[in-house]
């Protein structure tokens, strides 16, 4: 039973961590190389990793998909440690609308135009910070969704994820508050209720024992006769 609980906790932590890594905003230092629009057919699996159609359009099984092609600065440890190397990264540019995750993005056309204006070459690079959520998977044709882009001075700029820091601080404070509230509720309500129930069970057991004792004494009187 101990190993079952441990396995359940590990799986829960992995799933929760994966969910947060997917939905929380990430910041990449990159150079925009081009923008394009492709026609995409969605499969039953990768459809889960795409947003709805742009606001005002009809949802279909195939539609145009805006892409932002970049040369991204590589990193270690989920982006915390920069590397002296770059690699190709392709972002999709879709409205998230009112659905999950709640970025409420409705300006994908404006973002595409902004990205096109920041296209540069390796000889004269214009570095940008691409804010996005999601994962890149080449096998399933999954792209992270860009939600913002802004120019920066160079590839060595350090971006502090203030939203993520605030979110985890809030998460820790909320967990501590709920833990304290649960402990107080348990002390004031559950423990007295359990003690009362235990006391009642003891009284019931004592009553049953007394009745069994009386029954034995009555049977003993008949045996003597």
Secondary structure, 3 states (H helix, E strand, C coil): CHHHHHHHHHHHHHHHHHHHHHHCCEEEEEEEEEEEEEEEECCCCHHHHCCCCCCCCCCCCEEEEEEEEEEEEEEEHHHCEEEEEEEEEEEECCCCCCCCCCCCCCCHHHHHHHHHHCCCCCCCCCEEEEEEECCCECCCCECEEEEEEEECCCCCCCCCCHHHHHHHHHHHHHHHHHHHHHHHHHHHHHHHHHHHHHHHHHHHHHHHHHHHHHHHHHHHHHHHC
